[in-house]
Amino acid sequence: MAYYRRLRDLREDHDLTQNQLVEILKMHKTTYTNYEQGKRELPFELAIRLAKLYNVSLDYLADLIPQPRPIDDKKTR
């Protein structure tokens, strides 16, 4: 479950606070904080939303590859 560090890094790289992000995601801050701290498993639907928000592939979000790959919009539609 090492991906949780990547969640924080991506959020910070996009200059978002947790408060700003949970407003975008329309969820409780405690819930998101638990994902970012590795206390809860990230639901797949939320992983997809975050990948789209940050424009990174799911394998990067899951910490399976070291460098981000942007999502190809033509393939996701």
FENDADA-V564291 format. One record per residue. N is the residue number from 1. PHI is phi as a letter, one per 40 degrees, with the letter a starting at -180 (NA if undefined). Layout:
n->N phi->PHI
n->N phi->PHI
This chain:
n->1 phi->NA
n->2 phi->c
n->3 phi->c
n->4 phi->c
n->5 phi->c
n->6 phi->c
n->7 phi->d
n->8 phi->c
n->9 phi->c
n->10 phi->c
n->11 phi->d
n->12 phi->c
n->13 phi->c
n->14 phi->c
n->15 phi->f
n->16 phi->b
n->17 phi->c
n->18 phi->c
n->19 phi->c
n->20 phi->c
n->21 phi->c
n->22 phi->c
n->23 phi->c
n->24 phi->c
n->25 phi->c
n->26 phi->f
n->27 phi->a
n->28 phi->c
n->29 phi->c
n->30 phi->d
n->31 phi->c
n->32 phi->c
n->33 phi->d
n->34 phi->c
n->35 phi->c
n->36 phi->c
n->37 phi->c
n->38 phi->g
n->39 phi->c
n->40 phi->b
n->41 phi->c
n->42 phi->c
n->43 phi->c
n->44 phi->d
n->45 phi->c
n->46 phi->c
n->47 phi->c
n->48 phi->c
n->49 phi->c
n->50 phi->c
n->51 phi->c
n->52 phi->c
n->53 phi->d
n->54 phi->c
n->55 phi->f
n->56 phi->b
n->57 phi->c
n->58 phi->c
n->59 phi->c
n->60 phi->c
n->61 phi->d
n->62 phi->c
n->63 phi->g
n->64 phi->c
n->65 phi->b
n->66 phi->c
n->67 phi->b
n->68 phi->c
n->69 phi->b
n->70 phi->c
n->71 phi->c
n->72 phi->c
n->73 phi->d
n->74 phi->c
n->75 phi->c
n->76 phi->c
n->77 phi->c
